[in-house]
């Protein structure tokens, strides 16, 4: 069965939307995430899962 990530990436390709996929370990705070991703030229946004 196709997982959600694969389905999303396939749809982005179908719509001709370019992307770069970055994977990282779980980071408990926004500060940790900013420090971990400091060398990536991208806009930072915070996700909150409750």
C-alpha positions in Angstrom: 0.0 0.0 0.0 1.2 3.5 -0.9 2.0 5.6 2.1 0.9 9.2 2.6 4.3 10.7 1.8 4.6 8.8 -1.5 1.1 9.8 -2.4 1.8 13.5 -1.7 5.1 13.4 -3.6 3.5 11.7 -6.6 0.7 14.4 -6.6 3.3 17.2 -6.5 5.0 15.7 -9.5 1.7 15.3 -11.4 1.0 19.0 -10.8 4.6 19.9 -12.0 5.4 21.4 -8.6 9.1 21.2 -7.9 10.3 20.5 -4.4 13.3 19.5 -2.2 12.7 16.9 0.4 14.6 17.3 3.7 14.4 14.7 6.4 15.5 15.1 9.9 15.2 13.4 13.3 12.5 14.4 15.7 13.4 17.8 17.2 11.6 18.7 20.4 11.7 22.5 20.2 11.6 25.2 17.5 15.0 26.3 18.6 16.4 22.8 18.0 14.9 22.8 14.6 16.2 26.2 13.6 19.7 25.2 14.8 19.6 21.8 13.0 18.4 23.4 9.7 20.5 26.5 9.8 22.4 25.6 6.6 19.3 25.0 4.5 18.3 27.9 2.3 14.5 27.8 3.0 11.8 29.5 4.9 11.2 28.1 8.4 7.7 27.2 9.5 6.6 25.6 12.7 4.2 22.6 12.9 2.4 21.8 16.1 0.9 18.3 16.5 -1.3 17.8 19.6 
